[in-house]
């Protein structure tokens, strides 16, 4: 993955440093694993931050300018 200047290199760093978000440990685990794994599945109950993690990851992907993604 090519790092863009001025953009956090991972969704986890983007959430904490750029957005100033305080994340739960499991949210940190999910966002951290997005860079390491091709697919990430999150199994949990309602209202525990899955959608929030997805929104942060999508926003990071959009502003990072990455054109290649490992599918």
PQR file of N, CA, C, O and H, with PARSE charges and radii, in Angstrom:
ATOM      1  N   UNK A   1       0.843  -1.165   0.000 -0.4000 1.5000
ATOM      2  CA  UNK A   1       0.000   0.000   0.000 -0.0000 2.0000
ATOM      3  C   UNK A   1       0.893   1.235   0.000  0.5500 1.7000
ATOM      4  O   UNK A   1       1.811   1.339   0.813 -0.5500 1.4000
ATOM      5  N   UNK A   2       0.633   2.148  -0.888 -0.4000 1.5000
ATOM      6  CA  UNK A   2       1.434   3.357  -0.988 -0.0000 2.0000
ATOM      7  C   UNK A   2       0.875   4.414  -0.045  0.5500 1.7000
ATOM      8  O   UNK A   2      -0.316   4.725  -0.073 -0.5500 1.4000
ATOM      9  H   UNK A   2      -0.113   2.064  -1.548  0.4000 1.0000
ATOM     10  N   UNK A   3       1.750   4.959   0.786 -0.4000 1.5000
ATOM     11  CA  UNK A   3       1.325   5.949   1.775 -0.0000 2.0000
ATOM     12  C   UNK A   3       1.187   7.319   1.120  0.5500 1.7000
ATOM     13  O   UNK A   3       2.049   7.737   0.347 -0.5500 1.4000
ATOM     14  H   UNK A   3       2.717   4.707   0.809  0.4000 1.0000
ATOM     15  N   UNK A   4       0.099   8.012   1.433 -0.4000 1.5000
ATOM     16  CA  UNK A   4      -0.140   9.348   0.920 -0.0000 2.0000
ATOM     17  C   UNK A   4       0.330  10.374   1.947  0.5500 1.7000
ATOM     18  O   UNK A   4       0.061  10.206   3.136 -0.5500 1.4000
ATOM     19  H   UNK A   4      -0.602   7.673   2.061  0.4000 1.0000
ATOM     20  N   UNK A   5       1.023  11.428   1.525 -0.4000 1.5000
ATOM     21  CA  UNK A   5       1.481  12.433   2.481 -0.0000 2.0000
ATOM     22  C   UNK A   5       0.311  13.148   3.149  0.5500 1.7000
ATOM     23  O   UNK A   5      -0.647  13.539   2.482 -0.5500 1.4000
ATOM     24  H   UNK A   5       1.241  11.564   0.559  0.4000 1.0000
ATOM     25  N   UNK A   6       0.393  13.315   4.453 -0.4000 1.5000
ATOM     26  CA  UNK A   6      -0.643  14.024   5.197 -0.0000 2.0000
ATOM     27  C   UNK A   6      -1.844  13.184   5.576  0.5500 1.7000
ATOM     28  O   UNK A   6      -2.732  13.673   6.274 -0.5500 1.4000
ATOM     29  H   UNK A   6       1.172  12.998   4.994  0.4000 1.0000
ATOM     30  N   UNK A   7      -1.899  11.938   5.141 -0.4000 1.5000
ATOM     31  CA  UNK A   7      -3.020  11.057   5.464 -0.0000 2.0000
ATOM     32  C   UNK A   7      -2.499   9.916   6.328  0.5500 1.7000
ATOM     33  O   UNK A   7      -1.454   9.334   6.037 -0.5500 1.4000
ATOM     34  H   UNK A   7      -1.177  11.541   4.574  0.4000 1.0000
ATOM     35  N   UNK A   8      -3.221   9.605   7.378 -0.4000 1.5000
ATOM     36  CA  UNK A   8      -2.833   8.499   8.255 -0.0000 2.0000
ATOM     37  C   UNK A   8      -2.749   7.213   7.438  0.5500 1.7000
ATOM     38  O   UNK A   8      -3.625   6.952   6.614 -0.5500 1.4000
ATOM     39  H   UNK A   8      -4.070  10.078   7.615  0.4000 1.0000
ATOM     40  N   UNK A   9      -1.707   6.404   7.653 -0.4000 1.5000
ATOM     41  CA  UNK A   9      -1.499   5.210   6.828 -0.0000 2.0000
ATOM     42  C   UNK A   9      -2.460   4.057   7.109  0.5500 1.7000
ATOM     43  O   UNK A   9      -2.546   3.126   6.308 -0.5500 1.4000
ATOM     44  H   UNK A   9      -0.995   6.616   8.322  0.4000 1.0000
ATOM     45  N   UNK A  10      -3.183   4.098   8.224 -0.4000 1.5000
ATOM     46  CA  UNK A  10      -4.132   3.025   8.545 -0.0000 2.0000
ATOM     47  C   UNK A  10      -5.450   3.625   9.007  0.5500 1.7000
ATOM     48  O   UNK A  10      -5.476   4.763   9.477 -0.5500 1.4000
ATOM     49  H   UNK A  10      -3.114   4.854   8.875  0.4000 1.0000
ATOM     50  N   UNK A  11      -6.553   2.876   8.882 -0.4000 1.5000
ATOM     51  CA  UNK A  11      -7.835   3.381   9.361 -0.0000 2.0000
ATOM     52  C   UNK A  11      -7.833   3.626  10.872  0.5500 1.7000
ATOM     53  O   UNK A  11      -8.512   4.533  11.353 -0.5500 1.4000
ATOM     54  H   UNK A  11      -6.532   1.952   8.500  0.4000 1.0000
ATOM     55  N   UNK A  12      -7.082   2.830  11.613 -0.4000 1.5000
ATOM     56  CA  UNK A  12      -7.002   3.009  13.066 -0.0000 2.0000
ATOM     57  C   UNK A  12      -6.349   4.343  13.414  0.5500 1.7000
ATOM     58  O   UNK A  12      -6.862   5.084  14.252 -0.5500 1.4000
ATOM     59  H   UNK A  12      -6.530   2.093  11.223  0.4000 1.0000
ATOM     60  N   UNK A  13      -5.234   4.648  12.782 -0.4000 1.5000
ATOM     61  CA  UNK A  13      -4.565   5.929  13.020 -0.0000 2.0000
ATOM     62  C   UNK A  13      -5.413   7.093  12.510  0.5500 1.7000
ATOM     63  O   UNK A  13      -5.414   8.167  13.112 -0.5500 1.4000
ATOM     64  H   UNK A  13      -4.817   4.046  12.101  0.4000 1.0000
ATOM     65  N   UNK A  14      -6.128   6.891  11.416 -0.4000 1.5000
ATOM     66  CA  UNK A  14      -7.010   7.924  10.887 -0.0000 2.0000
ATOM     67  C   UNK A  14      -8.103   8.259  11.896  0.5500 1.7000
ATOM     68  O   UNK A  14      -8.396   9.431  12.131 -0.5500 1.4000
ATOM     69  H   UNK A  14      -6.128   6.019  10.927  0.4000 1.0000
ATOM     70  N   UNK A  15      -8.705   7.233  12.490 -0.4000 1.5000
ATOM     71  CA  UNK A  15      -9.776   7.456  13.464 -0.0000 2.0000
ATOM     72  C   UNK A  15      -9.264   8.167  14.707  0.5500 1.7000
ATOM     73  O   UNK A  15      -9.887   9.117  15.180 -0.5500 1.4000
ATOM     74  H   UNK A  15      -8.467   6.281  12.299  0.4000 1.0000
ATOM     75  N   UNK A  16      -8.140   7.717  15.236 -0.4000 1.5000
ATOM     76  CA  UNK A  16      -7.651   8.284  16.492 -0.0000 2.0000
ATOM     77  C   UNK A  16      -6.933   9.613  16.299  0.5500 1.7000
ATOM     78  O   UNK A  16      -7.175  10.554  17.055 -0.5500 1.4000
ATOM     79  H   UNK A  16      -7.633   6.945  14.851  0.4000 1.0000
ATOM     80  N   UNK A  17      -6.059   9.711  15.308 -0.4000 1.5000
ATOM     81  CA  UNK A  17      -5.250  10.920  15.142 -0.0000 2.0000
ATOM     82  C   UNK A  17      -5.960  12.009  14.344  0.5500 1.7000
ATOM     83  O   UNK A  17      -6.035  13.155  14.787 -0.5500 1.4000
ATOM     84  H   UNK A  17      -5.862   8.947  14.694  0.4000 1.0000
ATOM     85  N   UNK A  18      -6.478  11.660  13.176 -0.4000 1.5000
ATOM     86  CA  UNK A  18      -7.087  12.657  12.302 -0.0000 2.0000
ATOM     87  C   UNK A  18      -8.472  13.073  12.783  0.5500 1.7000
ATOM     88  O   UNK A  18      -8.772  14.264  12.859 -0.5500 1.4000
ATOM     89  H   UNK A  18      -6.417  10.729  12.816  0.4000 1.0000
ATOM     90  N   UNK A  19      -9.312  12.097  13.106 -0.4000 1.5000
ATOM     91  CA  UNK A  19     -10.676  12.401  13.540 -0.0000 2.0000
ATOM     92  C   UNK A  19     -10.786  12.653  15.036  0.5500 1.7000
ATOM     93  O   UNK A  19     -11.787  13.200  15.500 -0.5500 1.4000
ATOM     94  H   UNK A  19      -9.068  11.129  13.044  0.4000 1.0000
ATOM     95  N   UNK A  20      -9.771  12.261  15.794 -0.4000 1.5000
ATOM     96  CA  UNK A  20      -9.788  12.463  17.244 -0.0000 2.0000
ATOM     97  C   UNK A  20     -10.811  11.602  17.963  0.5500 1.7000
ATOM     98  O   UNK A  20     -11.333  11.998  19.005 -0.5500 1.4000
ATOM     99  H   UNK A  20      -8.958  11.817  15.417  0.4000 1.0000
ATOM    100  N   UNK A  21     -11.102  10.433  17.422 -0.4000 1.5000
ATOM    101  CA  UNK A  21     -12.101   9.539  18.005 -0.0000 2.0000
ATOM    102  C   UNK A  21     -11.498   8.678  19.109  0.5500 1.7000
ATOM    103  O   UNK A  21     -10.359   8.226  19.003 -0.5500 1.4000
ATOM    104  H   UNK A  21     -10.678  10.111  16.575  0.4000 1.0000
ATOM    105  N   UNK A  22     -12.259   8.460  20.151 -0.4000 1.5000
ATOM    106  CA  UNK A  22     -11.889   7.524  21.213 -0.0000 2.0000
ATOM    107  C   UNK A  22     -12.601   6.216  20.900  0.5500 1.7000
ATOM    108  O   UNK A  22     -13.830   6.156  20.896 -0.5500 1.4000
ATOM    109  H   UNK A  22     -13.185   8.828  20.237  0.4000 1.0000
ATOM    110  N   UNK A  23     -11.822   5.167  20.637 -0.4000 1.5000
ATOM    111  CA  UNK A  23     -12.380   3.884  20.210 -0.0000 2.0000
ATOM    112  C   UNK A  23     -12.325   2.857  21.323  0.5500 1.7000
ATOM    113  O   UNK A  23     -11.452   2.908  22.190 -0.5500 1.4000
ATOM    114  H   UNK A  23     -10.823   5.216  20.641  0.4000 1.0000
ATOM    115  N   UNK A  24     -13.263   1.927  21.292 -0.4000 1.5000
ATOM    116  CA  UNK A  24     -13.220   0.773  22.186 -0.0000 2.0000
ATOM    117  C   UNK A  24     -12.123  -0.159  21.694  0.5500 1.7000
ATOM    118  O   UNK A  24     -11.688  -0.063  20.546 -0.5500 1.4000
ATOM    119  H   UNK A  24     -13.972   1.885  20.588  0.4000 1.0000
ATOM    120  N   UNK A  25     -11.684  -1.051  22.553 -0.4000 1.5000
ATOM    121  CA  UNK A  25     -10.600  -1.968  22.185 -0.0000 2.0000
ATOM    122  C   UNK A  25     -10.986  -2.856  21.000  0.5500 1.7000
ATOM    123  O   UNK A  25     -10.148  -3.130  20.140 -0.5500 1.4000
ATOM    124  H   UNK A  25     -12.038  -1.129  23.485  0.4000 1.0000
ATOM    125  N   UNK A  26     -12.222  -3.302  20.943 -0.4000 1.5000
ATOM    126  CA  UNK A  26     -12.650  -4.150  19.817 -0.0000 2.0000
ATOM    127  C   UNK A  26     -12.742  -3.348  18.525  0.5500 1.7000
ATOM    128  O   UNK A  26     -12.447  -3.876  17.453 -0.5500 1.4000
ATOM    129  H   UNK A  26     -12.903  -3.079  21.640  0.4000 1.0000
ATOM    130  N   UNK A  27     -13.145  -2.082  18.610 -0.4000 1.5000
ATOM    131  CA  UNK A  27     -13.157  -1.240  17.422 -0.0000 2.0000
ATOM    132  C   UNK A  27     -11.732  -1.034  16.912  0.5500 1.7000
ATOM    133  O   UNK A  27     -11.497  -1.041  15.703 -0.5500 1.4000
ATOM    134  H   UNK A  27     -13.384  -1.654  19.481  0.4000 1.0000
ATOM    135  N   UNK A  28     -10.788  -0.851  17.824 -0.4000 1.5000
ATOM    136  CA  UNK A  28      -9.382  -0.734  17.437 -0.0000 2.0000
ATOM    137  C   UNK A  28      -8.904  -2.013  16.758  0.5500 1.7000
ATOM    138  O   UNK A  28      -8.165  -1.970  15.774 -0.5500 1.4000
ATOM    139  H   UNK A  28     -10.979  -0.845  18.805  0.4000 1.0000
ATOM    140  N   UNK A  29      -9.332  -3.139  17.293 -0.4000 1.5000
ATOM    141  CA  UNK A  29      -8.951  -4.432  16.718 -0.0000 2.0000
ATOM    142  C   UNK A  29      -9.494  -4.579  15.292  0.5500 1.7000
ATOM    143  O   UNK A  29      -8.782  -5.035  14.397 -0.5500 1.4000
ATOM    144  H   UNK A  29      -9.932  -3.174  18.092  0.4000 1.0000
ATOM    145  N   UNK A  30     -10.740  -4.196  15.091 -0.4000 1.5000
ATOM    146  CA  UNK A  30     -11.366  -4.303  13.769 -0.0000 2.0000
ATOM    147  C   UNK A  30     -10.667  -3.384  12.771  0.5500 1.7000
ATOM    148  O   UNK A  30     -10.288  -3.825  11.686 -0.5500 1.4000
ATOM    149  H   UNK A  30     -11.318  -3.825  15.818  0.4000 1.0000
ATOM    150  N   UNK A  31     -10.493  -2.115  13.126 -0.4000 1.5000
ATOM    151  CA  UNK A  31      -9.864  -1.168  12.205 -0.0000 2.0000
ATOM    152  C   UNK A  31      -8.407  -1.536  11.930  0.5500 1.7000
ATOM    153  O   UNK A  31      -7.920  -1.351  10.815 -0.5500 1.4000
ATOM    154  H   UNK A  31     -10.800  -1.756  14.007  0.4000 1.0000
ATOM    155  N   UNK A  32      -7.721  -2.050  12.930 -0.4000 1.5000
ATOM    156  CA  UNK A  32      -6.338  -2.474  12.736 -0.0000 2.0000
ATOM    157  C   UNK A  32      -6.212  -3.669  11.813  0.5500 1.7000
ATOM    158  O   UNK A  32      -5.243  -3.782  11.062 -0.5500 1.4000
ATOM    159  H   UNK A  32      -8.116  -2.201  13.836  0.4000 1.0000
ATOM    160  N   UNK A  33      -7.186  -4.557  11.867 -0.4000 1.5000
ATOM    161  CA  UNK A  33      -7.114  -5.769  11.046 -0.0000 2.0000
ATOM    162  C   UNK A  33      -7.455  -5.518   9.575  0.5500 1.7000
ATOM    163  O   UNK A  33      -7.166  -6.361   8.726 -0.5500 1.4000
ATOM    164  H   UNK A  33      -7.973  -4.465  12.477  0.4000 1.0000
ATOM    165  N   UNK A  34      -8.059  -4.380   9.267 -0.4000 1.5000
ATOM    166  CA  UNK A  34      -8.419  -4.094   7.877 -0.0000 2.0000
ATOM    167  C   UNK A  34      -7.199  -3.975   6.969  0.5500 1.7000
ATOM    168  O   UNK A  34      -7.286  -4.268   5.777 -0.5500 1.4000
ATOM    169  H   UNK A  34      -8.293  -3.695   9.957  0.4000 1.0000
ATOM    170  N   UNK A  35      -6.083  -3.555   7.512 -0.4000 1.5000
ATOM    171  CA  UNK A  35      -4.870  -3.413   6.709 -0.0000 2.0000
ATOM    172  C   UNK A  35      -4.175  -4.756   6.528  0.5500 1.7000
ATOM    173  O   UNK A  35      -3.518  -4.985   5.512 -0.5500 1.4000
ATOM    174  H   UNK A  35      -6.013  -3.318   8.481  0.4000 1.0000
ATOM    175  N   UNK A  36      -4.317  -5.639   7.502 -0.4000 1.5000
ATOM    176  CA  UNK A  36      -3.601  -6.914   7.495 -0.0000 2.0000
ATOM    177  C   UNK A  36      -4.321  -8.026   6.744  0.5500 1.7000
ATOM    178  O   UNK A  36      -3.679  -8.933   6.215 -0.5500 1.4000
ATOM    179  H   UNK A  36      -4.851  -5.453   8.327  0.4000 1.0000
ATOM    180  N   UNK A  37      -5.644  -7.964   6.694 -0.4000 1.5000
ATOM    181  CA  UNK A  37      -6.421  -9.073   6.138 -0.0000 2.0000
ATOM    182  C   UNK A  37      -7.262  -8.624   4.951  0.5500 1.7000
ATOM    183  O   UNK A  37      -7.699  -7.477   4.859 -0.5500 1.4000
ATOM    184  H   UNK A  37      -6.166  -7.227   7.124  0.4000 1.0000
ATOM    185  N   UNK A  38      -7.467  -9.564   4.059 -0.4000 1.5000
ATOM    186  CA  UNK A  38      -8.254  -9.287   2.865 -0.0000 2.0000
ATOM    187  C   UNK A  38      -9.733  -9.090   3.202  0.5500 1.7000
ATOM    188  O   UNK A  38     -10.393  -8.225   2.627 -0.5500 1.4000
ATOM    189  H   UNK A  38      -7.112 -10.496   4.134  0.4000 1.0000
ATOM    190  N   UNK A  39     -10.241  -9.879   4.116 -0.4000 1.5000
ATOM    191  CA  UNK A  39     -11.634  -9.772   4.562 -0.0000 2.0000
ATOM    192  C   UNK A  39     -11.673  -9.770   6.078  0.5500 1.7000
ATOM    193  O   UNK A  39     -10.891 -10.456   6.737 -0.5500 1.4000
ATOM    194  H   UNK A  39      -9.705 -10.582   4.582  0.4000 1.0000
ATOM    195  N   UNK A  40     -12.587  -8.997   6.615 -0.4000 1.5000
ATOM    196  CA  UNK A  40     -12.762  -8.942   8.066 -0.0000 2.0000
ATOM    197  C   UNK A  40     -14.249  -9.094   8.351  0.5500 1.7000
ATOM    198  O   UNK A  40     -15.068  -8.342   7.824 -0.5500 1.4000
ATOM    199  H   UNK A  40     -13.222  -8.440   6.079  0.4000 1.0000
ATOM    200  N   UNK A  41     -14.592 -10.059   9.180 -0.4000 1.5000
ATOM    201  CA  UNK A  41     -15.977 -10.269   9.598 -0.0000 2.0000
ATOM    202  C   UNK A  41     -16.095  -9.914  11.074  0.5500 1.7000
ATOM    203  O   UNK A  41     -15.234 -10.265  11.881 -0.5500 1.4000
ATOM    204  H   UNK A  41     -13.927 -10.670   9.609  0.4000 1.0000
ATOM    205  N   UNK A  42     -17.172  -9.214  11.414 -0.4000 1.5000
ATOM    206  CA  UNK A  42     -17.391  -8.801  12.800 -0.0000 2.0000
ATOM    207  C   UNK A  42     -18.739  -9.342  13.242  0.5500 1.7000
ATOM    208  O   UNK A  42     -19.779  -8.994  12.682 -0.5500 1.4000
ATOM    209  H   UNK A  42     -17.871  -8.929  10.759  0.4000 1.0000
ATOM    210  N   UNK A  43     -18.704 -10.185  14.239 -0.4000 1.5000
ATOM    211  CA  UNK A  43     -19.924 -10.777  14.767 -0.0000 2.0000
ATOM    212  C   UNK A  43     -20.163 -10.207  16.163  0.5500 1.7000
ATOM    213  O   UNK A  43     -19.357 -10.409  17.071 -0.5500 1.4000
ATOM    214  H   UNK A  43     -17.859 -10.467  14.693  0.4000 1.0000
ATOM    215  N   UNK A  44     -21.268  -9.498  16.323 -0.4000 1.5000
ATOM    216  CA  UNK A  44     -21.587  -8.928  17.636 -0.0000 2.0000
ATOM    217  C   UNK A  44     -23.063  -8.563  17.681  0.5500 1.7000
ATOM    218  O   UNK A  44     -23.795  -8.737  16.707 -0.5500 1.4000
ATOM    219  H   UNK A  44     -21.923  -9.334  15.585  0.4000 1.0000
ATOM    220  N   UNK A  45     -23.473  -8.062  18.809 -0.4000 1.5000
ATOM    221  CA  UNK A  45     -24.865  -7.668  19.005 -0.0000 2.0000
ATOM    222  C   UNK A  45     -25.166  -6.316  18.371  0.5500 1.7000
ATOM    223  O   UNK A  45     -24.337  -5.749  17.658 -0.5500 1.4000
ATOM    224  H   UNK A  45     -22.878  -7.920  19.600  0.4000 1.0000
ATOM    225  N   UNK A  46     -26.363  -5.810  18.641 -0.4000 1.5000
ATOM    226  CA  UNK A  46     -26.797  -4.526  18.100 -0.0000 2.0000
ATOM    227  C   UNK A  46     -26.188  -3.370  18.884  0.5500 1.7000
ATOM    228  O   UNK A  46     -26.003  -3.459  20.098 -0.5500 1.4000
ATOM    229  H   UNK A  46     -27.037  -6.270  19.219  0.4000 1.0000
ATOM    230  N   UNK A  47     -25.879  -2.293  18.183 -0.4000 1.5000
ATOM    231  CA  UNK A  47     -25.433  -1.070  18.828 -0.0000 2.0000
ATOM    232  C   UNK A  47     -24.042  -1.110  19.421  0.5500 1.7000
ATOM    233  O   UNK A  47     -23.772  -0.406  20.394 -0.5500 1.4000
ATOM    234  H   UNK A  47     -26.029  -2.221  17.197  0.4000 1.0000
ATOM    235  N   UNK A  48     -23.144  -1.918  18.858 -0.4000 1.5000
ATOM    236  CA  UNK A  48     -21.804  -2.035  19.424 -0.0000 2.0000
ATOM    237  C   UNK A  48     -20.712  -1.414  18.553  0.5500 1.7000
ATOM    238  O   UNK A  48     -19.528  -1.604  18.829 -0.5500 1.4000
ATOM    239  H   UNK A  48     -23.364  -2.489  18.067  0.4000 1.0000
ATOM    240  N   UNK A  49     -21.086  -0.681  17.515 -0.4000 1.5000
ATOM    241  CA  UNK A  49     -20.102   0.083  16.762 -0.0000 2.0000
ATOM    242  C   UNK A  49     -19.625  -0.504  15.451  0.5500 1.7000
ATOM    243  O   UNK A  49     -18.634  -0.033  14.893 -0.5500 1.4000
ATOM    244  H   UNK A  49     -22.048  -0.526  17.291  0.4000 1.0000
ATOM    245  N   UNK A  50     -20.311  -1.530  14.939 -0.4000 1.5000
ATOM    246  CA  UNK A  50     -19.898  -2.108  13.654 -0.0000 2.0000
ATOM    247  C   UNK A  50     -20.066  -1.099  12.523  0.5500 1.7000
ATOM    248  O   UNK A  50     -19.169  -0.937  11.696 -0.5500 1.4000
ATOM    249  H   UNK A  50     -21.116  -1.913  15.393  0.4000 1.0000
ATOM    250  N   UNK A  51     -21.189  -0.434  12.485 -0.4000 1.5000
ATOM    251  CA  UNK A  51     -21.452   0.564  11.446 -0.0000 2.0000
ATOM    252  C   UNK A  51     -20.508   1.748  11.534  0.5500 1.7000
ATOM    253  O   UNK A  51     -20.086   2.294  10.515 -0.5500 1.4000
ATOM    254  H   UNK A  51     -21.918  -0.566  13.157  0.4000 1.0000
ATOM    255  N   UNK A  52     -20.179   2.141  12.752 -0.4000 1.5000
ATOM    256  CA  UNK A  52     -19.230   3.230  12.959 -0.0000 2.0000
ATOM    257  C   UNK A  52     -17.862   2.854  12.402  0.5500 1.7000
ATOM    258  O   UNK A  52     -17.220   3.657  11.724 -0.5500 1.4000
ATOM    259  H   UNK A  52     -20.521   1.697  13.580  0.4000 1.0000
ATOM    260  N   UNK A  53     -17.420   1.640  12.687 -0.4000 1.5000
ATOM    261  CA  UNK A  53     -16.133   1.162  12.156 -0.0000 2.0000
ATOM    262  C   UNK A  53     -16.151   1.154  10.634  0.5500 1.7000
ATOM    263  O   UNK A  53     -15.176   1.552   9.997 -0.5500 1.4000
ATOM    264  H   UNK A  53     -17.941   0.988  13.238  0.4000 1.0000
ATOM    265  N   UNK A  54     -17.238   0.709  10.062 -0.4000 1.5000
ATOM    266  CA  UNK A  54     -17.350   0.683   8.602 -0.0000 2.0000
ATOM    267  C   UNK A  54     -17.306   2.098   8.029  0.5500 1.7000
ATOM    268  O   UNK A  54     -16.677   2.327   6.996 -0.5500 1.4000
ATOM    269  H   UNK A  54     -18.030   0.386  10.580  0.4000 1.0000
ATOM    270  N   UNK A  55     -17.967   3.046   8.690 -0.4000 1.5000
ATOM    271  CA  UNK A  55     -17.971   4.433   8.222 -0.0000 2.0000
ATOM    272  C   UNK A  55     -16.579   5.048   8.295  0.5500 1.7000
ATOM    273  O   UNK A  55     -16.159   5.744   7.370 -0.5500 1.4000
ATOM    274  H   UNK A  55     -18.478   2.860   9.530  0.4000 1.0000
ATOM    275  N   UNK A  56     -15.864   4.797   9.380 -0.4000 1.5000
ATOM    276  CA  UNK A  56     -14.495   5.311   9.517 -0.0000 2.0000
ATOM    277  C   UNK A  56     -13.601   4.715   8.436  0.5500 1.7000
ATOM    278  O   UNK A  56     -12.816   5.430   7.814 -0.5500 1.4000
ATOM    279  H   UNK A  56     -16.205   4.232  10.131  0.4000 1.0000
ATOM    280  N   UNK A  57     -13.718   3.412   8.211 -0.4000 1.5000
ATOM    281  CA  UNK A  57     -12.898   2.747   7.196 -0.0000 2.0000
ATOM    282  C   UNK A  57     -13.206   3.297   5.803  0.5500 1.7000
ATOM    283  O   UNK A  57     -12.292   3.530   5.012 -0.5500 1.4000
ATOM    284  H   UNK A  57     -14.356   2.831   8.716  0.4000 1.0000
ATOM    285  N   UNK A  58     -14.472   3.504   5.505 -0.4000 1.5000
ATOM    286  CA  UNK A  58     -14.861   4.037   4.201 -0.0000 2.0000
ATOM    287  C   UNK A  58     -14.359   5.461   4.019  0.5500 1.7000
ATOM    288  O   UNK A  58     -13.867   5.814   2.947 -0.5500 1.4000
ATOM    289  H   UNK A  58     -15.215   3.315   6.147  0.4000 1.0000
ATOM    290  N   UNK A  59     -14.480   6.280   5.055 -0.4000 1.5000
ATOM    291  CA  UNK A  59     -13.996   7.654   4.985 -0.0000 2.0000
ATOM    292  C   UNK A  59     -12.481   7.686   4.795  0.5500 1.7000
ATOM    293  O   UNK A  59     -11.970   8.464   3.989 -0.5500 1.4000
ATOM    294  H   UNK A  59     -14.880   5.994   5.926  0.4000 1.0000
ATOM    295  N   UNK A  60     -11.764   6.839   5.539 -0.4000 1.5000
ATOM    296  CA  UNK A  60     -10.307   6.764   5.379 -0.0000 2.0000
ATOM    297  C   UNK A  60      -9.944   6.365   3.948  0.5500 1.7000
ATOM    298  O   UNK A  60      -9.057   6.959   3.336 -0.5500 1.4000
ATOM    299  H   UNK A  60     -12.179   6.208   6.194  0.4000 1.0000
ATOM    300  N   UNK A  61     -10.636   5.359   3.426 -0.4000 1.5000
ATOM    301  CA  UNK A  61     -10.366   4.896   2.069 -0.0000 2.0000
ATOM    302  C   UNK A  61     -10.619   6.011   1.055  0.5500 1.7000
ATOM    303  O   UNK A  61      -9.848   6.181   0.110 -0.5500 1.4000
ATOM    304  H   UNK A  61     -11.357   4.877   3.924  0.4000 1.0000
ATOM    305  N   UNK A  62     -11.708   6.776   1.254 -0.4000 1.5000
ATOM    306  CA  UNK A  62     -12.065   7.838   0.315 -0.0000 2.0000
ATOM    307  C   UNK A  62     -11.050   8.981   0.327  0.5500 1.7000
ATOM    308  O   UNK A  62     -10.674   9.478  -0.735 -0.5500 1.4000
ATOM    309  H   UNK A  62     -12.334   6.638   2.022  0.4000 1.0000
ATOM    310  N   UNK A  63     -10.605   9.401   1.498 -0.4000 1.5000
ATOM    311  CA  UNK A  63      -9.688  10.545   1.567 -0.0000 2.0000
ATOM    312  C   UNK A  63      -8.234  10.159   1.348  0.5500 1.7000
ATOM    313  O   UNK A  63      -7.402  11.019   1.063 -0.5500 1.4000
ATOM    314  H   UNK A  63     -10.909   8.998   2.361  0.4000 1.0000
ATOM    315  N   UNK A  64      -7.921   8.885   1.477 -0.4000 1.5000
ATOM    316  CA  UNK A  64      -6.524   8.474   1.312 -0.0000 2.0000
ATOM    317  C   UNK A  64      -6.094   8.486  -0.149  0.5500 1.7000
ATOM    318  O   UNK A  64      -4.899   8.551  -0.440 -0.5500 1.4000
ATOM    319  H   UNK A  64      -8.598   8.186   1.709  0.4000 1.0000
ATOM    320  N   UNK A  65      -7.046   8.425  -1.066 -0.4000 1.5000
ATOM    321  CA  UNK A  65      -6.715   8.460  -2.483 -0.0000 2.0000
ATOM    322  C   UNK A  65      -6.142   7.158  -3.005  0.5500 1.7000
ATOM    323  O   UNK A  65      -5.531   7.135  -4.074 -0.5500 1.4000
ATOM    324  H   UNK A  65      -8.016   8.373  -0.830  0.4000 1.0000
ATOM    325  N   UNK A  66      -6.328   6.081  -2.274 -0.4000 1.5000
ATOM    326  CA  UNK A  66      -5.819   4.791  -2.732 -0.0000 2.0000
ATOM    327  C   UNK A  66      -6.639   4.320  -3.926  0.5500 1.7000
ATOM    328  O   UNK A  66      -7.867   4.257  -3.863 -0.5500 1.4000
ATOM    329  H   UNK A  66      -6.824   6.099  -1.406  0.4000 1.0000
ATOM    330  N   UNK A  67      -5.961   3.995  -4.996 -0.4000 1.5000
ATOM    331  CA  UNK A  67      -6.679   3.526  -6.176 -0.0000 2.0000
ATOM    332  C   UNK A  67      -6.627   2.019  -6.298  0.5500 1.7000
ATOM    333  O   UNK A  67      -7.452   1.425  -6.993 -0.5500 1.4000
ATOM    334  H   UNK A  67      -4.963   4.046  -5.047  0.4000 1.0000
ATOM    335  N   UNK A  68      -5.670   1.390  -5.634 -0.4000 1.5000
ATOM    336  CA  UNK A  68      -5.577  -0.065  -5.661 -0.0000 2.0000
ATOM    337  C   UNK A  68      -5.976  -0.616  -4.307  0.5500 1.7000
ATOM    338  O   UNK A  68      -5.583  -0.082  -3.269 -0.5500 1.4000
ATOM    339  H   UNK A  68      -5.000   1.872  -5.070  0.4000 1.0000
ATOM    340  N   UNK A  69      -6.741  -1.664  -4.319 -0.4000 1.5000
ATOM    341  CA  UNK A  69      -7.156  -2.322  -3.090 -0.0000 2.0000
ATOM    342  C   UNK A  69      -7.073  -3.813  -3.320  0.5500 1.7000
ATOM    343  O   UNK A  69      -7.426  -4.297  -4.395 -0.5500 1.4000
ATOM    344  H   UNK A  69      -7.060  -2.098  -5.162  0.4000 1.0000
ATOM    345  N   UNK A  70      -6.619  -4.536  -2.343 -0.4000 1.5000
ATOM    346  CA  UNK A  70      -6.452  -5.987  -2.484 -0.0000 2.0000
ATOM    347  C   UNK A  70      -7.808  -6.683  -2.394  0.5500 1.7000
ATOM    348  O   UNK A  70      -8.388  -6.765  -1.312 -0.5500 1.4000
ATOM    349  H   UNK A  70      -6.332  -4.143  -1.469  0.4000 1.0000
ATOM    350  N   UNK A  71      -8.311  -7.175  -3.501 -0.4000 1.5000
ATOM    351  CA  UNK A  71      -9.574  -7.925  -3.468 -0.0000 2.0000
ATOM    352  C   UNK A  71      -9.299  -9.349  -3.591  0.5500 1.7000
ATOM    353  O   UNK A  71     -10.226 -10.159  -3.586 -0.5500 1.4000
ATOM    354  H   UNK A  71      -7.840  -7.108  -4.381  0.4000 1.0000
TER
END
